[in-house]
């Protein structure tokens, strides 16, 4: 299950929309959703208007990189993950 929160933030004259994808451990679903959505944002020319991030609700995978299956799928589809 995905929980998506969109929060407009006022930055002087420019409105920024922040999108946060959340799952349990932030090692598979939410980082994948983040990478795909970032790609769509970039394709749409909205990089300066939409910020995208992902998070987990649990701490059992804190500090771990995304799951290798997630990384492989994203690499195969040419989606960039954050560094």
WORACOR-V578870 format. One record per residue. N is the residue number from 1. RES is the residue in one small letter. PSI is psi in degrees with one decimal (999 if undefined). D_CENTER is the distance of its C-alpha to the mean C-alpha in Angstrom with 1 decimal. Layout:
n | res | psi | d_center
N | RES | PSI | D_CENTER
N | RES | PSI | D_CENTER
This chain:
n | res | psi | d_center
1 | x | 133.7 | 14.8
2 | x | 139.5 | 11.6
3 | x | 118.7 | 11.8
4 | x | 125.5 | 10.2
5 | x | 125.7 | 11.4
6 | x | 122.2 | 12.0
7 | x | 110.6 | 14.2
8 | x | 136.9 | 16.2
9 | x | 131.1 | 17.4
10 | x | 124.5 | 20.7
11 | x | 98.4 | 20.9
12 | x | -110.0 | 24.6
13 | x | -6.1 | 25.0
14 | x | 129.3 | 21.4
15 | x | 130.6 | 19.1
16 | x | 134.3 | 15.4
17 | x | 128.8 | 13.0
18 | x | 129.2 | 10.1
19 | x | 126.6 | 7.5
20 | x | 120.8 | 6.4
21 | x | 129.3 | 5.7
22 | x | 134.0 | 8.6
23 | x | -173.4 | 10.9
24 | x | -55.1 | 13.9
25 | x | -8.3 | 13.3
26 | x | 38.7 | 9.7
27 | x | -8.3 | 11.1
28 | x | -73.5 | 10.8
29 | x | -51.9 | 9.4
30 | x | -39.6 | 6.2
31 | x | -31.3 | 5.2
32 | x | -46.0 | 6.9
33 | x | -40.4 | 5.5
34 | x | -48.6 | 2.0
35 | x | -43.9 | 5.3
36 | x | -44.7 | 7.5
37 | x | -39.8 | 6.6
38 | x | -41.5 | 6.6
39 | x | -45.9 | 9.7
40 | x | -38.9 | 11.1
41 | x | -45.7 | 10.8
42 | x | -43.9 | 12.6
43 | x | -35.4 | 15.1
44 | x | 0.4 | 15.9
45 | x | 30.4 | 16.7
46 | x | 16.2 | 14.6
47 | x | -34.9 | 12.8
48 | x | -6.6 | 15.2
49 | x | -17.2 | 14.7
50 | x | 124.4 | 11.1
51 | x | 138.0 | 8.7
52 | x | 139.1 | 4.9
53 | x | 171.4 | 3.9
54 | x | 158.0 | 4.4
55 | x | 165.4 | 8.1
56 | x | 154.2 | 11.2
57 | x | -18.2 | 14.4
58 | x | 167.2 | 16.7
59 | x | 10.1 | 17.7
60 | x | -20.2 | 19.1
61 | x | 17.2 | 16.5
62 | x | 125.9 | 16.0
63 | x | -5.7 | 15.8
64 | x | 147.5 | 15.5
65 | x | 166.1 | 13.6
66 | x | 152.3 | 11.7
67 | x | 143.3 | 14.5
68 | x | -33.9 | 16.6
69 | x | -38.7 | 16.6
70 | x | -46.9 | 12.8
71 | x | -41.6 | 13.3
72 | x | -46.2 | 16.4
73 | x | -45.9 | 15.1
74 | x | -40.9 | 12.4
75 | x | -44.5 | 15.3
76 | x | -35.0 | 17.7
77 | x | 0.6 | 15.8
78 | x | 30.4 | 15.3
79 | x | 136.1 | 11.5
80 | x | 135.3 | 10.6
81 | x | 156.5 | 8.5
82 | x | 153.1 | 8.4
83 | x | 999 | 11.9
